[in-house]
Amino acid sequence: MMPRLSTRFAAASLALVAACDHPIAVVTPHAEVADLVFADSVSGAVLARTTDNRTWTGAPLQLCVDEVRTLLPQALDFRGVPVDLVSRRDLEIRGESADALVAWEPLRGRGKLFALAPGTTRVRFLVWHLTHADLVSPWLDVIVHPRAACPAAR
């Protein structure tokens, strides 16, 4: 007796799913971050922004030794729509420095950039999603001025 068409279709579908190399869970929502914007926490002014995650505009960042600058990062998706970094508990902004002149402290919805020593360095930021980076920014130039060269108001 010949199996019905629906039975053959079901068997073929099951074989196709069984042959798949990855679990079905990979189709769960994923943070598709395309660009980063960093604003000053006091003035709200945009300090730096990536363009197609290839270059920075507004660079370099300028700091003074011992200055702690609180930055407000904003991740943008491929349509330019903000990704909410505060309510998304699975995302954080991590920072890497080319050397020890500056350090990044990630905080919920913001981060602190510490100027530790004078000189010129580079930092890059990662949008970290649980166990991996969804985005790695290009290197951003940072200039840390000696304390004597900084205005008193800073």
C-alpha positions as CSV (number, residue, x, y, z in Angstrom):
1,M,0.0,0.0,0.0
2,M,1.3,3.5,-0.9
3,P,1.7,6.0,1.9
4,R,-0.4,9.1,1.6
5,L,1.2,12.3,0.3
6,S,0.9,14.1,3.7
7,T,2.7,11.2,5.5
8,R,5.6,11.4,2.9
9,F,5.7,15.2,3.3
10,A,5.9,14.9,7.1
11,A,8.6,12.3,6.9
12,A,10.6,14.5,4.5
13,S,10.2,17.6,6.7
14,L,11.3,15.7,9.8
15,A,14.4,14.4,7.9
16,L,15.3,18.0,6.8
17,V,15.0,19.3,10.4
18,A,17.0,16.5,11.8
19,A,19.8,17.2,9.2
20,C,20.2,20.8,10.4
21,D,23.5,21.6,12.2
22,H,22.1,24.2,14.6
23,P,19.3,24.1,17.2
24,I,16.0,25.8,16.4
25,A,16.8,28.4,19.2
26,V,19.0,30.4,16.8
27,V,16.0,32.1,15.3
28,T,15.1,33.8,18.6
29,P,15.4,37.7,18.6
30,H,18.9,39.0,18.0
31,A,20.3,42.4,18.6
32,E,21.2,43.7,15.2
33,V,23.3,46.7,16.0
34,A,24.8,48.7,13.1
35,D,26.2,51.9,14.7
36,L,27.0,53.5,18.0
37,V,26.5,57.1,19.2
38,F,28.2,58.5,22.4
39,A,26.8,61.6,24.0
40,D,28.0,63.6,27.0
41,S,25.9,62.9,30.1
42,V,25.9,66.6,31.2
43,S,25.3,68.5,28.0
44,G,23.7,65.7,25.9
45,A,26.0,66.8,23.0
46,V,27.0,64.0,20.6
47,L,30.8,63.4,21.1
48,A,31.3,60.6,18.6
49,R,29.3,58.5,16.2
50,T,30.1,55.7,13.9
51,T,29.1,55.8,10.2
52,D,28.2,52.3,8.9
53,N,30.5,51.1,11.8
54,R,33.5,51.9,9.7
55,T,34.6,55.4,10.8
56,W,34.0,57.8,13.7
57,T,32.7,61.4,13.3
58,G,33.3,63.8,16.1
59,A,36.6,62.2,17.0
60,P,39.0,62.4,18.8
61,L,37.7,62.4,22.3
62,Q,39.6,64.9,24.5
63,L,40.1,64.3,28.2
64,C,42.3,65.6,31.0
65,V,44.3,63.4,33.4
66,D,42.2,62.2,36.3
67,E,39.0,63.2,34.5
68,V,36.1,60.8,34.6
69,R,33.7,61.4,31.6
70,T,30.3,59.8,31.8
71,L,29.1,58.9,28.4
72,L,25.6,57.9,27.2
73,P,25.9,55.2,24.6
74,Q,23.2,54.7,22.1
75,A,23.1,51.6,19.8
76,L,21.3,52.0,16.5
77,D,20.0,49.1,14.4
78,F,20.3,48.9,10.6
79,R,17.4,51.3,10.1
80,G,18.9,53.9,12.4
81,V,16.3,53.0,15.1
82,P,17.7,53.1,18.7
83,V,18.2,49.8,20.5
84,D,17.2,50.2,24.2
85,L,20.3,49.3,26.1
86,V,18.6,50.0,29.5
87,S,15.7,47.6,29.2
88,R,17.7,44.9,27.3
89,R,19.3,43.1,30.1
90,D,21.1,40.8,27.6
91,L,23.2,43.7,26.2
92,E,26.0,45.8,27.5
93,I,28.6,48.2,26.1
94,R,32.2,47.0,26.8
95,G,35.3,49.0,26.0
96,E,38.8,48.0,25.1
97,S,41.8,50.4,25.2
98,A,45.0,50.0,23.1
99,D,47.0,50.8,26.3
100,A,46.5,51.8,29.9
101,L,46.0,55.6,29.3
102,V,42.2,55.2,29.7
103,A,39.8,52.7,31.1
104,W,36.1,52.0,30.5
105,E,33.6,51.1,33.2
106,P,30.3,49.8,31.7
107,L,27.1,50.8,33.6
108,R,23.5,50.2,32.8
109,G,22.6,52.8,30.1
110,R,25.8,54.6,30.4
111,G,29.5,54.2,31.0
112,K,32.5,56.0,32.5
113,L,35.7,56.7,30.6
114,F,38.6,57.2,33.0
115,A,41.7,59.3,31.9
116,L,44.6,57.7,33.7
117,A,47.7,59.1,32.1
118,P,48.6,61.7,29.4
119,G,49.1,60.7,25.9
120,T,47.3,59.6,22.8
121,T,45.5,56.2,22.6
122,R,42.6,54.4,20.9
123,V,39.5,52.7,22.3
124,R,36.9,50.5,20.7
125,F,33.5,49.5,22.0
126,L,31.7,46.2,21.8
127,V,28.0,45.6,22.0
128,W,28.1,42.5,24.1
129,H,25.2,40.1,23.8
130,L,25.3,37.4,26.5
131,T,28.3,35.4,25.3
132,H,29.5,37.2,22.2
133,A,30.0,40.6,20.5
134,D,27.2,41.7,18.2
135,L,29.2,44.7,17.1
136,V,32.9,45.7,17.4
137,S,33.4,49.4,16.7
138,P,36.4,50.8,14.8
139,W,39.1,52.3,16.9
140,L,38.3,55.8,18.3
141,D,41.2,58.2,19.0
142,V,41.4,59.6,22.5
143,I,43.8,62.4,23.6
144,V,44.5,62.7,27.3
145,H,46.0,66.0,28.2
146,P,48.3,66.6,31.2
147,R,46.6,68.2,34.1
148,A,48.5,71.5,33.7
149,A,47.2,71.9,30.1
150,C,43.5,71.5,31.1
151,P,41.1,74.3,31.9
152,A,40.1,74.6,35.5
153,A,36.4,74.4,34.6
154,R,36.8,70.9,33.2
